[in-house]
Amino acid sequence: MSKRIVTFLVLFLFSGALRAEADDLTPYVGVGGGLFGAKYSEQGALGSLVLSKKTWGGFIKAGVDYQQYMGAELRTGLSGSVSTVFPAGTIGSATPIDLEIQTTNFISYLFKFQYPVSRKFRIYGLVGGTAGRFQIASARGLRGAITTWKSAFSYGGGAEYKFRSKGSIGVEWVQYWKNVPLSIVSNATSKASLYGASVMVNKFF
């Protein structure tokens, strides 16, 4: 994939959010993955439940840096499922409830604010949003399988080390969702959260 193609795709998807001379833009692609935390909570007249566990997650991304201090990025990925069994009596259920949740895919659109600590090392912050497909399933004691799409504010930060002129490695933490209302339960409130702590490899063009 050439430098011109990657730059065009990213600028088009961000609707012209970055407008600069071509020499000021550095497009890149990358892959990342690591430990993701998923959480589902439900609160109603008959009680509440919370499922919060860690799993794996991964993504691919494409972005463009503008000079040294700004950038924009798109990423798409998914996380693994987490599950538990709640005892009888939870939220008024006469039988135990087996619950499994998963973000089966997500798309994040992020703006990046960077600070070059040295020629090879920089830190950065991320702000933007994430749209994702959240799935909750129960074989007994609840309501079967439900899937919903939601979009919410995202934020995070990381650090990146350039080990060669066209490549880098990095680590980051991103809160993709934070207590996002799902509106999937009658006469009760339901919310979901998702964060990721990832290691990444990037290639610049």
Salt bridges, closest charged atoms under 4 A:
GLU42 OE2 - ARG143 NH2 3.32
ASP65 OD1 - LYS112 NZ 3.07
ASP65 OD2 - ARG122 NH2 2.95
GLU73 OE1 - LYS61 NZ 3.77
GLU73 OE2 - ARG75 NH2 2.55
ASP98 OD1 - ARG140 NE 3.96
GLU160 OE1 - ARG122 NE 2.93
GLU172 OE2 - ARG75 NH1 2.55
